[in-house]
Amino acid sequence: MGAKPIKRHFFTKDSVKHYSQIQRTGDILPKPARIIVSKDYWSDVGGWRGWETISIYDKKFEDWEYAYAVYDEILRRADPGSVKER
């Protein structure tokens, strides 16, 4: 079972829907932070068509303060007014 996200948001960047989350990860205390950003894209491969989600950023941070700063910067770079908490 995966870790429960501490913060989750969705936003658009260049009119493409993105999902972001920050969570605890690993099994060694203190647990490091993990930031994951995914985006939707249209797939038309092998006769199957539809929306798919792919992870475009997945990084672990030992310093939680720095991880929150990176997460806030990701949200700041989103299209204006598009950030919503999930």
DRENFI-921976 format. One record per residue: residue in three letters; residue number from 1; x, y, z negated of N, C-alpha, C, CB in turn. Coordinates in steps of 0.001 Angstrom, whole numbers. Atoms other than C-alpha are relative to their C-alpha. Glycine has a CB too. Example, Ala and Ser with C-alpha at 12.3 -4.5 7.8 and 13.67 -1.06 7.14 Angstrom:
BEGIN
R type seq      nu      nv      nw     cau     cav     caw      cu      cv      cw     cbu     cbv     cbw
R  ALA   1     890   -1190       0   12300   -4500   -7800     900    1200       0    -992      27   -1246
R  SER   2    -820   -1190      60   13670   -1060   -7140    -770    1090    -730     414     462    1415
! end
This chain:
BEGIN
R type seq      nu      nv      nw     cau     cav     caw      cu      cv      cw     cbu     cbv     cbw
R  MET   1     840   -1174       0       0       0       0     886    1238       0    -956      -3   -1212
R  GLY   2    -807   -1198    -118    1393    3400     976    -244     979   -1129    -266     665    1309
R  ALA   3     118   -1025    1030    1936    6353   -1291   -1135     958     338    1323     769    -156
R  LYS   4    1079    -960    -194    -954    8751   -1790     603    1380     265    -946      33   -1239
R  PRO   5    -543   -1324    -296    -222   12137    -157    -323    1008   -1102    -543     499    1333
R  ILE   6     206   -1073     970     184   15104   -2506    -737    1151     671    1351     484    -591
R  LYS   7     654   -1038    -807    -799   17617     194    -207    -554    1398     846    1323      38
R  ARG   8     264     383   -1390   -2436   16977    3570    -676    1172     695    -888   -1293      84
R  HIS   9     581   -1083    -788   -3266   19515    6257    -153    -445    1447     869    1276     -88
R  PHE  10     -16     116   -1447   -4299   19605    9859      33    1413     560   -1238    -806     535
R  PHE  11    -182   -1305    -617   -3462   22454   12209     230    -205    1484    1180     778    -649
R  THR  12    -357      66   -1412   -2908   23278   15849    1295     775     210   -1143     566     900
R  LYS  13   -1236    -675    -426     404   24245   17420       5     -91    1513    1316    -655    -644
R  ASP  14     103     -49   -1463     334   25335   21053   -1261    -719     466    1249    -631     659
R  SER  15    1328     565    -302   -3347   24234   21076     -56   -1524     -64    -436     443    1367
R  VAL  16      -7    1457     184   -2439   20609   20170    -216    -287   -1482    1347    -644     513
R  LYS  17     308     315    1392   -3881   19072   16982    1140    -781    -649   -1305    -797     -90
R  HIS  18   -1054     642     787   -1287   18097   14351    -534    -325   -1391    1257     909     -94
R  TYR  19     323     392    1368   -1551   16377   10958    1301       6    -789    -701   -1413     -55
R  SER  20   -1212      -5     818     929   16904    8125    -327    -459   -1411     640    1404     -26
R  GLN  21     156     400    1397    1443   15452    4671    1357     -47    -675    -703   -1370    -108
R  ILE  22   -1187     157     830    3965   15493    1850    -386    -983   -1099     507    1390    -592
R  GLN  23     314    1052     972    4140   12503    -481    1266    -473    -699    -702   -1186     689
R  ARG  24   -1122     675     663    6335   10605   -2928     305   -1266     787    -327    -332   -1509
R  THR  25    -356    1197    -747    8260    7727   -1393    1094    -768    -731     456     363    1422
R  GLY  26   -1070     807     581   10601    4909   -2343    -398    -678   -1292    1200     849    -240
R  ASP  27     267     733    1232   10862    2694   -5392    1030     294   -1084     -36   -1483     281
R  ILE  28   -1012    -396     981   13732    4396   -7252    -417    1352    -582    1438      76     652
R  LEU  29     382   -1253     647   12939    7096   -9809    1212     907    -134    -627    -266   -1382
R  PRO  30    1207    -704    -413   12837   10010   -9402    -254    -209    1490     113    1500    -320
R  LYS  31     348     293   -1390   10972    9373   -6170     215    1229     882   -1462    -478      99
R  PRO  32    -206   -1126    -911   12053   11541   -3232   -1296     386     721    1086    -344    1024
R  ALA  33    1130    -494    -788    9662   13597   -1126     131    -495    1431     -74    1550     -39
R  ARG  34      18     387   -1409    8643   12527    2369   -1023     874     709    -334   -1524     177
R  ILE  35     886    -822    -817    7160   14840    4983    -215    -718    1321     588    1434     223
R  ILE  36     361     635   -1264    5319   13359    7947    -894     967     772    -719   -1380    -234
R  VAL  37     838    -797    -888    3917   15360   10878    -322    -870    1211     710    1347     425
R  SER  38     455     787   -1148    1859   13605   13556    -805     903     921    -850   -1230    -453
R  LYS  39     826    -777    -923     108   14885   16654    -797    -935     893     869     947     852
R  ASP  40     845     738    -935   -2637   13730   18995     497     224    1421   -1482     431    -133
R  TYR  41    -287    -160   -1423   -1986   13090   22657    -922    -915     793    1494    -311     313
R  TRP  42     872     764    -881   -4008   11754   25578     812   -1092     677    -675     917    1052
R  SER  43    -703    1135    -596   -2950    8288   26753    -850    -585    1119     321   -1082   -1068
R  ASP  44     674     611   -1144   -3844    6829   30132     961   -1037     578    -416    1081    1087
R  VAL  45    -984    1013    -365   -1730    3668   30344    -667   -1364      91    1156     -32   -1018
R  GLY  46     466    1383    -118   -2561     176   31592   -1509    -156      17     547    -800   -1115
R  GLY  47    1448     104     -69   -6225     878   32226    -717     458   -1261    -377   -1401     291
R  TRP  48     610    -488    1234   -6806    2145   28676     195    1507     -73     610    -703   -1252
R  ARG  49     -77   -1452     133   -7606    5826   28147    -565     421   -1346    -758     702    1148
R  GLY  50     507    -519    1263   -8044    7716   24919    1056     764    -766    -529   -1121    -848
R  TRP  51    -901    -771     848   -6516    9819   22189     802    -926    -886    -778    1006    -849
R  GLU  52    -889     751     887   -3548    8424   20282     711     994    -910    1033    -859     815
R  THR  53    -752    -824     944   -1602    9752   17311    1409    -561    -121    -701      49   -1394
R  ILE  54   -1395     415      91    2191    9660   17186     713     881   -1033     703      91    1396
R  SER  55    -785    -743     981    4571   10679   14389    1128     731     730     570    -953   -1106
R  ILE  56   -1050    -785    -659    6831   13513   15575    1054     495    -992    -616    1189     730
R  TYR  57    -963    -421    1026    8564   14309   12256    -229    -871   -1221    -149    1531    -355
R  ASP  58      94     870    1176    9282   11924    9382    1346      72    -711    -371   -1495     393
R  LYS  59   -1281    -230     661   11948   12971    6907    -150     -85   -1509     573    1362     397
R  LYS  60     -36     157    1449   12883   12200    3298     908    1075    -594     492   -1425    -396
R  PHE  61    -755   -1044     690   14132   14873     865     173    -386   -1461    -709    1374     123
R  GLU  62    -253     255    1419   15775   14339   -2532    -404    1210    -848    1487    -340    -228
R  ASP  63     304   -1246     707   15195   17994   -3525   -1446     411     305     999    1135     411
R  TRP  64    1421    -307    -195   11458   18602   -4021    -231    1470     319    -793    -383   -1237
R  GLU  65     170   -1426    -266   11812   22390   -4045     286     302    1471     924     837    -913
R  TYR  66    -335    -176   -1418   13491   22281    -636   -1069    -643     889    1391    -610     309
R  ALA  67    1041     683    -779   10877   19791     631   -1250     869     116    -356   -1355    -645
R  TYR  68    1167    -888     -54    8041   22170    -301     269    1214     879    -393     453   -1411
R  ALA  69    -351   -1130    -863    9882   25036    1429     -87    -404    1470    1418     516    -330
R  VAL  70      85     503   -1377   10198   22937    4617   -1460    -196     392     783   -1331     153
R  TYR  71    1420     241    -282    6522   21901    4398    -735    1324     246    -662    -770   -1172
R  ASP  72     632   -1306    -177    5419   25530    3977     418     649    1316     349     919   -1170
R  GLU  73    -471    -552   -1275    7563   26543    6976    -691    -687    1182    1531    -153     119
R  ILE  74     732     722   -1054    5928   23831    9119   -1393     597     157     -94   -1522    -327
R  LEU  75    1349    -573     -55    2500   25233    8214      33    1444     497    -664     -64   -1383
R  ARG  76    -109   -1391    -440    3676   28821    8797     135     102    1522    1197     674    -676
R  ARG  77    -217     -21   -1453    4657   27960   12388   -1214    -467     804    1184    -865     346
R  ALA  78    1222     433    -691    1159   26675   13209    -671    1201     668    -985    -690    -992
R  ASP  79     769   -1072    -622   -1208   28657   15422    -741     781   -1088    -998    -571    1055
R  PRO  80     653    -819    1029   -2686   31588   13420   -1442    -448    -265      13    1472     419
R  GLY  81    1362     352     402   -5821   30638   11480    -390   -1449     188    -940     825     740
R  SER  82     369    1384    -310   -5644   26947   12361     245    -983   -1141     755    -457    1202
R  VAL  83    -365     926    1082   -4331   25448    9086   -1206    -256    -897    1183     564    -834
R  LYS  84    1102     422     874   -6976   23494    7140     499   -1125    -887   -1251    -455     829
R  GLU  85    -373    1073     916   -6521   21314    4068    -915   -1193     238     -78     472   -1482
R  ARG  86     806    1214    -195   -7644   17691    4470    -377    -554   -1336     755   -1060     826
! end
